[in-house]
Amino acid sequence: MITIDVIEARVRSFIEDIQHPKQKKKININDLEIQLRKRLDDYFEMDGYSLFYRTIETLEAEGQLIPIQNHQYNGRTPALSLFYWVNIKVQAANWDRLAMMKLGDLFDFSYYERHPEWQTEEEWNRIQNVYTFLKSSQEREIVSVEERSLELFGHEKFLLDGDNFPAGKGFLARIGVAVEQLKMVNYGEPFVFWIKQGKELKDIQRVLIVENLSFFHTSIKLLEANELDYEPELIIYGEGTKIERSFSFFFRMFPTKPYLFYYAGDLDAAGYGILIRLIEKYPDCCIQPALKIYRKMLDCLEQRNNQKVGQTQNTQYRDLFFQWFTDDEQALLRQLWHDNKRIAQEVLTIESWRRWL
């Protein structure tokens, strides 16, 4: 009978066979699964893929495998990146036990006892750097993640998510140190915005976030002509998914008080996801779809076009987005989804907008 231990042992063996001591190696995850299936007769009967998926997640968390983010996936559910880097083979070493005991007042070395392959010179240097910092942390100021990463680990992106250093946060987990202990913050990215003429920061209550640049400029024209729905005092250019990273910057720039946030994006899978993730990530904010704007887009149904290639078709985001609309509107939206069509925000121009005035 196949178990997670069997799958993990086989996959680790494959990985170790191709690991190189000096450079990363690239693998196709489908090829790796095919090799696994050849060696396990009851792979399909025992739902081997779900165990394979969990194993790949484990190896990612350990930094053994690094997904290559090029929007190519393996075509399975749940999906994995199609290509991965196999990290450099870690040469086993033995740290001095007395030195480990000296640092034991702040760190738990049990993980390294169980995984001696992580007892490398590079790992030890990182641990010493963090130890020195924590001993004087009461005197230190809060800085950005990039600044602290460079100080402690020699690279500003070590603790950021990405292809280059996916194991940075894994390192903190191995030594049992929370991000907050390093006195750093992940600052939101600045965004482009427009304040209505004659308004001051204290006057802002209604905020419209738009996904696309063209409609951002159209919205400004409509706002200045007093023709824009919701009459927002502030318009933010969301820049696609960037708003998910930059939204926190809003609270560093504008006064602390309740706001009404309205979001308008493309009527497609990506647009649905952006809105729902914002709502989920900021539950204390009043964020909702700009229904009046979306309804104008639905009136432009004849200008629908094909969904973008590579968009993740997340049905949970879809259903959460659809529930804001009437039954008749949901029928139109579901037909768009079924036909693999979308309505781009660019259907709303100065000329088309004024048809509704």
VOBA-1610 file (N, C-alpha, C; in pm, whole numbers, padded with zeros to 5 digits, always signed):
BEGIN
Met+00084-00120+00000Met+00000+00000+00000Met+00088+00125+00000Ile+00053+00222-00084Ile+00131+00345-00093Ile+00097+00438+00024Thr+00200+00491+00089Thr+00182+00591+00193Thr+00265+00713+00158Ile+00244+00822+00231Ile+00322+00943+00207Ile+00470+00917+00228Asp+00504+00829+00323Asp+00645+00799+00348Asp+00710+00731+00228Val+00635+00641+00164Val+00688+00571+00046Val+00711+00671-00067Ile+00610+00754-00093Ile+00623+00853-00200Ile+00739+00948-00171Glu+00745+00998-00049Glu+00849+01095-00015Glu+00987+01034-00027Ala+01002+00910+00017Ala+01133+00844+00009Ala+01177+00829-00137Arg+01083+00788-00225Arg+01117+00771-00366Arg+01154+00905-00431Val+01074+01008-00403Val+01100+01139-00464Val+01232+01195-00415Arg+01259+01182-00285Arg+01386+01231-00232Arg+01504+01159-00297Ser+01485+01032-00322Ser+01591+00954-00387Ser+01617+01006-00528Phe+01509+01033-00603Phe+01525+01089-00738Phe+01599+01223-00732Ile+01557+01307-00637Ile+01617+01440-00625Ile+01765+01431-00592Glu+01798+01345-00497Glu+01939+01329-00458Glu+02026+01281-00573Asp+01966+01198-00660Asp+02043+01145-00774Asp+02084+01254-00872Ile+02001+01359-00884Ile+02032+01461-00984Ile+02090+01588-00923Gln+02095+01595-00788Gln+02152+01713-00726Gln+02299+01728-00760His+02339+01853-00780His+02478+01885-00813His+02537+01967-00700Pro+02664+01945-00664Pro+02722+02018-00551Pro+02751+02166-00578Lys+02746+02209-00706Lys+02787+02346-00736Lys+02684+02427-00814Gln+02583+02364-00870Gln+02485+02440-00947Gln+02346+02377-00939Lys+02244+02463-00956Lys+02107+02414-00956Lys+02078+02339-01085Lys+01990+02239-01077Lys+01949+02163-01194Lys+01799+02184-01216Lys+01758+02188-01342Lys+01619+02211-01377Lys+01550+02078-01406Ile+01428+02059-01351Ile+01352+01937-01379Ile+01211+01972-01423Asn+01151+01882-01499Asn+01011+01889-01537Asn+00934+01802-01438Ile+00837+01863-01367Ile+00768+01791-01259Ile+00686+01675-01314Asn+00637+01685-01437Asn+00564+01574-01497Asn+00655+01455-01523Asp+00778+01484-01568Asp+00875+01375-01589Asp+00906+01305-01458Leu+00916+01383-01351Leu+00944+01325-01220Leu+00829+01234-01175Glu+00705+01279-01197Glu+00591+01197-01158Glu+00583+01070-01242Ile+00615+01079-01370Ile+00613+00961-01458Ile+00711+00855-01406Gln+00831+00900-01367Gln+00930+00807-01312Gln+00878+00739-01186Leu+00804+00816-01105Leu+00748+00761-00983Leu+00640+00657-01014Arg+00552+00690-01108Arg+00443+00599-01144Arg+00495+00466-01198Lys+00606+00470-01270Lys+00663+00348-01327Lys+00705+00249-01219Arg+00737+00302-01101Arg+00791+00218-00994Arg+00686+00178-00890Leu+00564+00230-00906Leu+00459+00201-00808Leu+00334+00153-00881Asp+00305+00025-00872Asp+00196-00034-00950Asp+00059+00020-00910Asp+00038+00048-00781Asp-00094+00093-00737Asp-00100+00244-00717Tyr-00021+00317-00794Tyr-00013+00463-00780Tyr-00150+00528-00797Phe-00222+00493-00903Phe-00351+00556-00930Phe-00457+00509-00831Glu-00457+00381-00798Glu-00558+00329-00708Glu-00551+00393-00571Met-00432+00430-00527Met-00414+00488-00394Met-00404+00640-00397Asp-00452+00701-00508Asp-00447+00847-00520Asp-00305+00898-00496Gly-00213+00841-00571Gly-00072+00876-00554Gly-00042+01022-00579Tyr-00121+01084-00667Tyr-00088+01224-00699Tyr-00101+01315-00577Ser-00204+01294-00495Ser-00221+01380-00377Ser-00101+01367-00284Leu-00046+01244-00273Leu+00072+01222-00189Leu+00195+01284-00255Phe+00201+01274-00387Phe+00311+01336-00462Phe+00309+01487-00443Tyr+00189+01545-00450Tyr+00174+01690-00433Tyr+00223+01733-00296Arg+00183+01660-00191Arg+00226+01694-00055Arg+00377+01682-00040Thr+00436+01585-00107Thr+00581+01567-00101Thr+00653+01685-00165Ile+00603+01728-00282Ile+00666+01842-00349Ile+00654+01967-00262Glu+00539+01987-00197Glu+00522+02100-00105Glu+00626+02094+00007Thr+00650+01976+00061Thr+00748+01959+00168Thr+00888+01995+00120Leu+00923+01948+00001Leu+01056+01976-00054Leu+01072+02124-00087Glu+00961+02189-00127Glu+00966+02334-00149Glu+00996+02405-00018Ala+00923+02366+00088Ala+00940+02432+00217Ala+01082+02415+00269Glu+01145+02303+00239Glu+01282+02278+00281Glu+01384+02349+00193Gly+01339+02399+00079Gly+01432+02464-00012Gly+01504+02369-00106Gln+01464+02241-00106Gln+01525+02145-00198Gln+01479+02170-00340Leu+01351+02207-00356Leu+01295+02238-00487Leu+01248+02383-00489Ile+01272+02451-00601Ile+01233+02590-00616Ile+01145+02601-00741Pro+01015+02632-00726Pro+00928+02642-00844Pro+00971+02757-00934Ile+00969+02732-01064Ile+01000+02835-01162Ile+00869+02901-01202Gln+00853+03029-01165Gln+00726+03100-01183Gln+00717+03158-01323Asn+00676+03075-01418Asn+00661+03123-01557Asn+00520+03096-01610His+00424+03080-01516His+00282+03057-01551His+00261+02928-01629Gln+00354+02832-01616Gln+00335+02700-01674Gln+00309+02602-01559Tyr+00203+02521-01575Tyr+00165+02429-01469Tyr+00154+02286-01524Asn+00140+02191-01431Asn+00145+02051-01471Asn+00012+01994-01518Gly-00093+02076-01517Gly-00221+02031-01568Gly-00299+01941-01474Arg-00257+01933-01348Arg-00329+01850-01251Arg-00395+01938-01146Thr-00480+01878-01063Thr-00546+01949-00955Thr-00520+01877-00823Pro-00463+01945-00721Pro-00413+02084-00725Pro-00289+02096-00812Ala-00270+02216-00867Ala-00164+02235-00966Ala-00028+02256-00902Leu+00074+02212-00974Leu+00214+02240-00940Leu+00278+02312-01057Ser+00382+02389-01029Ser+00459+02448-01139Ser+00514+02336-01225Leu+00523+02361-01356Leu+00571+02257-01447Leu+00721+02234-01430Phe+00795+02341-01402Phe+00940+02329-01390Phe+00988+02374-01252Tyr+01091+02307-01202Tyr+01151+02339-01072Tyr+01303+02338-01085Trp+01364+02421-01001Trp+01508+02409-00982Trp+01533+02311-00869Val+01626+02219-00890Val+01672+02132-00782Val+01791+02201-00719Asn+01780+02233-00591Asn+01884+02312-00527Asn+02015+02234-00515Ile+02120+02307-00488Ile+02255+02249-00477Ile+02259+02148-00364Lys+02330+02039-00386Lys+02343+01934-00285Lys+02413+01991-00161Val+02350+01973-00047Val+02409+02022+00077Val+02507+01920+00132Gln+02627+01964+00153Gln+02728+01875+00207Gln+02714+01867+00359Ala+02697+01747+00408Ala+02678+01729+00552Ala+02801+01771+00630Ala+02779+01833+00745Ala+02888+01873+00833Ala+02842+01857+00977Asn+02932+01865+01068Asn+02896+01851+01208Asn+02941+01977+01282Trp+02844+02046+01339Trp+02876+02165+01415Trp+02932+02126+01552Asp+03006+02218+01608Asp+03063+02198+01741Asp+02950+02203+01844Arg+02934+02097+01921Arg+02821+02089+02014Arg+02831+02194+02125Leu+02952+02228+02166Leu+02968+02330+02268Leu+02922+02466+02216Ala+02954+02494+02087Ala+02911+02620+02026Ala+02758+02625+02017Met+02698+02511+01987Met+02552+02506+01979Met+02490+02531+02117Met+02551+02477+02221Met+02499+02495+02357Met+02505+02642+02398Lys+02608+02713+02354Lys+02623+02854+02389Lys+02511+02939+02330Leu+02458+02895+02216Leu+02350+02968+02150Leu+02213+02912+02186Gly+02212+02810+02272Gly+02089+02740+02305Gly+01991+02821+02387Asp+02035+02936+02442Asp+01942+03017+02519Asp+01840+03086+02430Leu+01869+03098+02299Leu+01777+03162+02206Leu+01725+03069+02098Phe+01799+02963+02067Phe+01763+02877+01954Phe+01740+02733+01998Asp+01649+02668+01927Asp+01625+02525+01945Asp+01692+02453+01829Phe+01793+02372+01859Phe+01869+02306+01754Phe+01819+02165+01724Ser+01700+02132+01772Ser+01650+01995+01752Ser+01631+01963+01604Tyr+01590+02063+01524Tyr+01573+02036+01380Tyr+01705+01995+01318Tyr+01813+02061+01357Tyr+01945+02030+01299Tyr+01999+01896+01348Glu+01953+01855+01468Glu+01991+01722+01516Glu+01926+01615+01428Arg+01799+01641+01389Arg+01727+01545+01305Arg+01770+01552+01159His+01820+01669+01116His+01860+01688+00976His+02003+01742+00970Pro+02100+01656+00993Pro+02240+01702+00995Pro+02287+01759+00861Glu+02213+01731+00752Glu+02253+01787+00623Glu+02244+01939+00622Trp+02169+01997+00718Trp+02159+02143+00727Trp+02272+02203+00811Gln+02358+02121+00867Gln+02469+02171+00947Gln+02583+02215+00856Thr+02560+02322+00786Thr+02659+02375+00692Thr+02722+02502+00749Glu+02834+02539+00692Glu+02902+02661+00736Glu+02816+02784+00709Glu+02749+02784+00592Glu+02665+02898+00557Glu+02549+02913+00656Glu+02485+02801+00692Glu+02375+02805+00786Glu+02422+02853+00923Trp+02538+02806+00966Trp+02590+02846+01096Trp+02620+02997+01101Asn+02674+03049+00992Asn+02702+03194+00987Asn+02573+03274+00999Arg+02465+03227+00933Arg+02336+03295+00945Arg+02286+03293+01089Ile+02299+03178+01153Ile+02254+03163+01291Ile+02330+03258+01383Gln+02461+03268+01365Gln+02541+03358+01448Gln+02500+03504+01427Asn+02472+03540+01302Asn+02430+03677+01273Asn+02298+03711+01343Val+02203+03616+01337Val+02074+03639+01401Val+02090+03643+01553Tyr+02173+03557+01606Tyr+02195+03555+01751Tyr+02251+03688+01800Thr+02352+03739+01730Thr+02411+03868+01767Thr+02307+03979+01763Phe+02221+03975+01659Phe+02117+04076+01647Phe+02019+04068+01763Leu+01971+03948+01792Leu+01870+03932+01896Leu+01921+03975+02034Lys+02048+03960+02058Lys+02106+03999+02186Lys+02100+04150+02207Ser+02093+04225+02097Ser+02087+04371+02108Ser+01960+04428+02046Ser+01860+04345+02025Ser+01742+04387+01950Ser+01664+04498+02020Gln+01673+04505+02155Gln+01600+04610+02227Gln+01646+04749+02187Glu+01769+04758+02140Glu+01826+04888+02103Glu+01809+04919+01955Arg+01751+04828+01880Arg+01744+04843+01735Arg+01611+04904+01691Glu+01615+04971+01576Glu+01497+05033+01518Glu+01428+04936+01421Ile+01300+04958+01394Ile+01229+04880+01293Ile+01269+04931+01155Val+01310+04840+01067Val+01350+04876+00931Val+01275+04788+00833Ser+01299+04805+00704Ser+01231+04724+00603Ser+01286+04582+00601Val+01208+04490+00547Val+01253+04352+00531Val+01381+04346+00449Glu+01385+04425+00342Glu+01503+04424+00254Glu+01628+04470+00327Glu+01614+04575+00409Glu+01730+04627+00482Glu+01781+04526+00584Arg+01689+04462+00658Arg+01732+04365+00758Arg+01790+04240+00690Ser+01730+04200+00578Ser+01781+04083+00506Ser+01926+04105+00462Leu+01952+04223+00409Leu+02088+04252+00364Leu+02185+04253+00480Glu+02144+04311+00592Glu+02232+04319+00709Glu+02267+04180+00763Leu+02167+04094+00776Leu+02189+03965+00842Leu+02231+03853+00749Phe+02186+03860+00622Phe+02207+03745+00534Phe+02282+03778+00405Gly+02319+03904+00389Gly+02402+03939+00275Gly+02329+03964+00145His+02195+03951+00149His+02117+03979+00028His+01982+04035+00069Glu+01943+04145+00003Glu+01821+04216+00043Glu+01693+04137+00017Lys+01698+04034-00065Lys+01577+03959-00098Lys+01568+03824-00026Phe+01659+03800+00069Phe+01664+03669+00133Phe+01533+03630+00201Leu+01467+03726+00264Leu+01344+03697+00337Leu+01218+03731+00259Leu+01232+03758+00129Leu+01116+03786+00045Leu+01078+03662-00032Asp+00949+03647-00060Asp+00904+03534-00143Asp+00954+03553-00285Gly+00995+03445-00350Gly+01039+03454-00487Gly+01124+03336-00527Asp+01168+03336-00653Asp+01245+03224-00706Asp+01384+03216-00645Asn+01444+03332-00615Asn+01584+03333-00575Asn+01606+03278-00434Phe+01520+03316-00339Phe+01540+03276-00201Phe+01411+03225-00139Pro+01361+03111-00189Pro+01235+03061-00134Pro+01250+03004+00006Ala+01376+02979+00049Ala+01398+02914+00178Ala+01430+03012+00289Gly+01425+03143+00261Gly+01459+03241+00363Gly+01374+03229+00487Lys+01241+03223+00468Lys+01151+03210+00582Lys+01160+03070+00642Gly+01198+02973+00559Gly+01221+02838+00611Gly+01336+02836+00711Phe+01436+02919+00687Phe+01549+02929+00781Phe+01501+02977+00917Leu+01417+03080+00919Leu+01365+03130+01046Leu+01283+03022+01117Ala+01208+02944+01040Ala+01130+02835+01100Ala+01222+02730+01161Arg+01334+02702+01096Arg+01426+02600+01147Arg+01486+02641+01282Ile+01511+02770+01301Ile+01571+02813+01427Ile+01466+02864+01525Gly+01338+02862+01485Gly+01231+02901+01574Gly+01226+03049+01606Val+01257+03133+01507Val+01256+03279+01526Val+01141+03337+01444Ala+01059+03419+01507Ala+00948+03484+01438Ala+00997+03607+01364Val+00930+03639+01253Val+00968+03756+01174Val+00969+03882+01260Glu+00874+03894+01351Glu+00863+04013+01434Glu+00986+04035+01521Gln+01055+03927+01558Gln+01174+03939+01644Gln+01289+04012+01573Leu+01285+04012+01441Leu+01393+04078+01366Leu+01364+04226+01344Lys+01255+04275+01401Lys+01220+04417+01397Lys+01227+04472+01255Met+01144+04414+01171Met+01140+04457+01031Met+00995+04455+00985Val+00968+04529+00879Val+00832+04538+00827Val+00838+04535+00675Asn+00738+04469+00615Asn+00730+04462+00469Asn+00645+04580+00423Tyr+00711+04688+00385Tyr+00638+04808+00346Tyr+00558+04786+00219Gly+00438+04842+00215Gly+00359+04836+00093Gly+00422+04920-00017Glu+00401+04880-00142Glu+00455+04956-00254Glu+00369+05080-00278Pro+00430+05193-00308Pro+00351+05312-00341Pro+00265+05285-00464Phe+00152+05352-00471Phe+00065+05338-00587Phe+00032+05476-00644Val-00019+05476-00766Val-00060+05599-00832Val-00203+05631-00790Phe-00230+05755-00752Phe-00365+05792-00712Phe-00396+05935-00756Trp-00523+05969-00749Trp-00570+06101-00790Trp-00672+06148-00687Ile-00648+06266-00630Ile-00743+06326-00536Ile-00826+06429-00612Lys-00955+06427-00590Lys-01043+06521-00657Lys-01003+06664-00622Gln-01003+06749-00721Gln-00964+06888-00701Gln-01048+06954-00593Gly-00980+07028-00506Gly-01048+07097-00397Gly-01062+07015-00271Lys-01025+06885-00278Lys-01036+06797-00161Lys-00902+06786-00090Glu-00906+06771+00041Glu-00786+06749+00122Glu-00790+06607+00178Leu-00677+06564+00236Leu-00670+06428+00289Leu-00781+06400+00390Lys-00812+06499+00471Lys-00915+06479+00573Lys-01055+06463+00514Asp-01072+06505+00387Asp-01203+06498+00322Asp-01231+06361+00261Ile-01131+06277+00250Ile-01147+06150+00179Ile-01231+06053+00261Gln-01335+06002+00199Gln-01417+05898+00261Gln-01441+05782+00165Arg-01474+05816+00038Arg-01501+05713-00062Arg-01381+05701-00155Val-01333+05577-00172Val-01215+05549-00253Val-01252+05449-00361Leu-01221+05482-00485Leu-01243+05389-00596Leu-01109+05335-00643Ile-01096+05203-00645Ile-00976+05136-00697Ile-01011+05075-00831Val-00936+05110-00936Val-00961+05055-01069Val-00841+04974-01113Glu-00869+04865-01182Glu-00763+04770-01217Glu-00672+04821-01327Asn-00728+04891-01426Asn-00652+04919-01548Asn-00623+05067-01568Leu-00510+05095-01635Leu-00462+05232-01653Leu-00557+05317-01736Ser-00612+05261-01844Ser-00700+05339-01931Ser-00821+05390-01853Phe-00883+05300-01776Phe-01002+05343-01702Phe-00965+05435-01586Phe-00843+05424-01534Phe-00797+05518-01432Phe-00803+05661-01487His-00752+05681-01609His-00755+05815-01669His-00898+05855-01706Thr-00976+05759-01753Thr-01116+05788-01783Thr-01190+05828-01656Ser-01163+05758-01546Ser-01229+05789-01419Ser-01197+05930-01372Ile-01071+05970-01391Ile-01031+06106-01351Ile-01113+06210-01427Lys-01128+06190-01558Lys-01207+06284-01639Lys-01352+06288-01592Leu-01407+06169-01565Leu-01546+06162-01520Leu-01563+06225-01382Leu-01463+06204-01295Leu-01469+06261-01161Leu-01468+06413-01166Glu-01380+06467-01248Glu-01371+06612-01257Glu-01495+06673-01323Ala-01566+06592-01400Ala-01691+06639-01462Ala-01813+06606-01376Asn-01787+06552-01254Asn-01893+06512-01162Asn-01988+06410-01225Glu-01932+06316-01301Glu-02013+06215-01370Glu-01979+06072-01327Leu-01891+06059-01229Leu-01844+05925-01191Leu-01929+05868-01078Asp-01972+05742-01093Asp-02049+05675-00988Asp-01973+05676-00856Tyr-02048+05683-00748Tyr-01998+05681-00610Tyr-01932+05812-00569Glu-01905+05901-00664Glu-01844+06031-00635Glu-01726+06019-00537Pro-01628+05939-00571Pro-01514+05920-00479Pro-01429+06046-00467Glu-01369+06063-00352Glu-01274+06173-00335Glu-01134+06131-00381Leu-01111+05999-00393Leu-00979+05947-00429Leu-00995+05830-00524Ile-00913+05828-00630Ile-00908+05714-00723Ile-00768+05656-00719Ile-00759+05524-00704Ile-00630+05455-00702Ile-00619+05367-00826Tyr-00504+05374-00891Tyr-00475+05283-01002Tyr-00420+05153-00943Gly-00501+05047-00950Gly-00464+04920-00890Gly-00350+04849-00958Glu-00333+04872-01087Glu-00224+04811-01166Glu-00229+04659-01158Gly-00347+04605-01192Gly-00363+04459-01190Gly-00350+04404-01049Thr-00272+04298-01035Thr-00255+04234-00904Thr-00164+04313-00811Lys-00099+04417-00859Lys-00007+04493-00773Lys-00079+04551-00653Ile-00206+04585-00666Ile-00280+04645-00555Ile-00279+04553-00433Glu-00267+04423-00453Glu-00265+04331-00340Glu-00138+04349-00257Arg-00030+04395-00320Arg+00093+04422-00248Arg+00100+04566-00199Ser+00034+04656-00268Ser+00048+04799-00238Ser-00063+04855-00150Phe-00171+04782-00131Phe-00285+04837-00058Phe-00249+04881+00084Ser-00159+04808+00149Ser-00121+04842+00286Ser-00057+04980+00294Phe-00001+05028+00181Phe+00061+05160+00177Phe-00043+05269+00202Phe-00168+05242+00170Phe-00275+05340+00190Phe-00278+05389+00334Phe-00258+05295+00427Phe-00274+05328+00568Phe-00151+05398+00626Arg-00044+05406+00548Arg+00072+05485+00588Arg+00059+05628+00537Met-00020+05648+00434Met-00029+05778+00369Met-00150+05859+00415Phe-00263+05792+00438Phe-00387+05863+00464Phe-00428+05852+00610Pro-00508+05948+00660Pro-00548+05947+00802Pro-00619+05818+00841Thr-00601+05780+00965Thr-00666+05660+01017Thr-00812+05691+01049Lys-00903+05632+00974Lys-01046+05649+00995Lys-01119+05550+00904Pro-01249+05533+00919Pro-01322+05440+00830Pro-01331+05496+00687Tyr-01313+05408+00590Tyr-01327+05445+00449Tyr-01423+05347+00381Leu-01480+05391+00272Leu-01557+05303+00184Leu-01473+05279+00059Phe-01430+05155+00039Phe-01350+05121-00077Phe-01438+05049-00179Tyr-01435+05098-00302Tyr-01505+05032-00413Tyr-01400+04985-00512Tyr-01414+04860-00556Tyr-01317+04805-00651Tyr-01386+04773-00783Ala-01320+04811-00894Ala-01371+04778-01027Ala-01255+04726-01112Gly-01271+04606-01164Gly-01168+04547-01250Gly-01231+04482-01372Asp-01153+04404-01442Asp-01206+04329-01555Asp-01307+04225-01505Leu-01405+04195-01587Leu-01497+04085-01557Leu-01435+03957-01611Asp-01340+03906-01535Asp-01274+03781-01572Asp-01218+03717-01445Ala-01160+03599-01461Ala-01114+03522-01345Ala-01012+03599-01263Ala-00919+03667-01328Ala-00817+03742-01255Ala-00878+03856-01177Gly-00970+03928-01238Gly-01035+04040-01171Gly-01114+03996-01049Tyr-01185+03882-01062Tyr-01261+03831-00947Tyr-01165+03801-00830Gly-01052+03737-00863Gly-00957+03697-00760Gly-00898+03816-00686Ile-00864+03923-00759Ile-00805+04040-00695Ile-00898+04096-00589Leu-01025+04115-00626Leu-01121+04172-00531Leu-01140+04082-00409Ile-01163+03954-00431Ile-01192+03864-00319Ile-01072+03853-00226Arg-00950+03847-00281Arg-00832+03839-00195Arg-00814+03967-00113Leu-00847+04083-00171Leu-00840+04208-00094Leu-00938+04204+00024Ile-01060+04159-00004Ile-01161+04151+00102Ile-01115+04057+00212Glu-01058+03942+00173Glu-01014+03842+00271Glu-00893+03890+00351Lys-00802+03961+00285Lys-00679+04004+00351Lys-00701+04122+00444Tyr-00803+04203+00414Tyr-00830+04323+00494Tyr-00975+04319+00545Pro-01005+04225+00634Pro-01144+04208+00679Pro-01197+04327+00759Asp-01108+04409+00814Asp-01153+04524+00892Asp-01187+04645+00805Cys-01159+04635+00675Cys-01191+04744+00582Cys-01324+04714+00511Cys-01394+04820+00477Cys-01517+04804+00400Cys-01482+04808+00252Ile-01460+04691+00193Ile-01423+04679+00053Ile-01535+04603-00019Gln-01584+04658-00128Gln-01690+04591-00202Gln-01677+04624-00351Pro-01738+04541-00435Pro-01731+04568-00578Pro-01810+04693-00614Ala-01758+04767-00712Ala-01828+04886-00762Ala-01937+04838-00857Leu-02050+04796-00800Leu-02154+04729-00878Leu-02208+04817-00991Lys-02222+04948-00967Lys-02274+05035-01072Lys-02182+05035-01194Ile-02053+05028-01169Ile-01956+05026-01279Ile-01958+04891-01349Tyr-01963+04783-01271Tyr-01969+04650-01331Tyr-02095+04633-01417Arg-02204+04693-01373Arg-02329+04681-01450Arg-02319+04753-01583Lys-02247+04862-01586Lys-02224+04930-01714Lys-02139+04841-01805Met-02045+04770-01747Met-01964+04678-01827Met-02049+04565-01884Leu-02141+04513-01802Leu-02230+04406-01850Leu-02318+04453-01965Asp-02350+04583-01967Asp-02427+04638-02078Asp-02348+04638-02208Cys-02217+04617-02196Cys-02130+04612-02315Cys-02096+04468-02350Leu-02190+04379-02325Leu-02167+04235-02343Leu-02120+04201-02484Glu-02165+04279-02583Glu-02127+04249-02722Glu-01977+04268-02746Gln-01908+04337-02654Gln-01765+04360-02670Gln-01681+04259-02591Arg-01744+04149-02547Arg-01669+04046-02475Arg-01563+03984-02566Asn-01457+03936-02505Asn-01353+03867-02582Asn-01305+03745-02504Asn-01207+03676-02557Asn-01163+03550-02496Asn-01086+03574-02366Gln-01101+03480-02272Gln-01023+03485-02149Gln-00874+03481-02183Lys-00794+03548-02101Lys-00650+03548-02121Lys-00594+03409-02096Val-00497+03369-02177Val-00434+03238-02161Val-00356+03235-02030Gly-00371+03126-01955Gly-00293+03109-01833Gly-00360+03159-01707Gln-00479+03220-01718Gln-00547+03266-01597Gln-00598+03146-01516Thr-00579+03153-01386Thr-00628+03048-01298Thr-00779+03060-01282Gln-00851+02954-01314Gln-00998+02955-01308Gln-01042+02910-01169Asn-01039+03001-01074Asn-01073+02968-00936Asn-01224+02984-00916Thr-01293+02873-00901Thr-01439+02877-00890Thr-01485+02934-00757Gln-01403+02924-00653Gln-01441+02981-00524Gln-01444+03133-00534Tyr-01341+03192-00594Tyr-01340+03338-00614Tyr-01459+03379-00702Arg-01484+03301-00805Arg-01595+03330-00896Arg-01727+03337-00820Asp-01755+03234-00740Asp-01884+03228-00671Asp-01897+03340-00567Leu-01788+03371-00497Leu-01793+03480-00400Leu-01816+03614-00468Phe-01761+03630-00588Phe-01782+03754-00664Phe-01925+03760-00717Phe-01974+03652-00772Phe-02106+03651-00833Phe-02217+03680-00733Gln-02198+03643-00607Gln-02307+03656-00510Gln-02346+03802-00482Trp-02265+03896-00527Trp-02298+04037-00509Trp-02406+04083-00609Phe-02432+04003-00712Phe-02517+04046-00822Phe-02656+03983-00814Thr-02749+04039-00890Thr-02885+03984-00898Thr-02882+03851-00972Asp-02992+03776-00965Asp-02999+03647-01034Asp-02980+03663-01185Asp-03042+03765-01242Asp-03029+03786-01387Asp-02885+03821-01424Glu-02822+03902-01342Glu-02683+03939-01370Glu-02591+03819-01352Gln-02618+03737-01252Gln-02538+03617-01231Gln-02549+03523-01350Ala-02667+03516-01411Ala-02685+03431-01529Ala-02594+03478-01643Leu-02585+03609-01661Leu-02496+03662-01765Leu-02350+03632-01734Leu-02313+03651-01608Leu-02174+03627-01567Leu-02137+03480-01581Arg-02231+03391-01545Arg-02203+03248-01557Arg-02192+03206-01704Gln-02270+03269-01790Gln-02259+03238-01932Gln-02124+03281-01986Leu-02078+03398-01943Leu-01943+03444-01981Leu-01838+03341-01939Trp-01850+03297-01814Trp-01754+03199-01760Trp-01760+03069-01840His-01881+03023-01864His-01899+02897-01937His-01842+02906-02078Asp-01857+03022-02143Asp-01807+03040-02280Asp-01660+03078-02284Asn-01598+03086-02165Asn-01457+03127-02154Asn-01436+03267-02212Lys-01529+03355-02182Lys-01521+03493-02231Lys-01504+03590-02113Arg-01468+03711-02143Arg-01446+03814-02042Arg-01490+03949-02098Ile-01508+04046-02009Ile-01533+04184-02051Ile-01424+04270-01990Ala-01344+04330-02074Ala-01233+04413-02026Ala-01285+04548-01978Gln-01220+04604-01880Gln-01261+04732-01825Gln-01253+04844-01928Glu-01173+04823-02030Glu-01155+04925-02133Glu-01279+04950-02218Val-01386+04870-02198Val-01511+04900-02269Val-01571+05031-02219Leu-01528+05074-02101Leu-01581+05198-02042Leu-01492+05315-02082Thr-01534+05385-02184Thr-01463+05504-02229Thr-01548+05627-02197Ile-01493+05745-02217Ile-01571+05867-02197Ile-01698+05863-02283Glu-01684+05815-02406Glu-01798+05813-02499Glu-01902+05710-02457Ser-01857+05588-02424Ser-01954+05484-02388Ser-02020+05516-02254Trp-01946+05575-02162Trp-02001+05607-02031Trp-02120+05701-02042Arg-02107+05798-02128Arg-02210+05902-02135Arg-02340+05853-02200Arg-02340+05727-02246Arg-02467+05669-02291Arg-02562+05649-02174Trp-02506+05637-02053Trp-02590+05609-01935Trp-02631+05735-01860Leu-02582+05850-01904Leu-02615+05975-01835Leu-02754+06025-01877
//
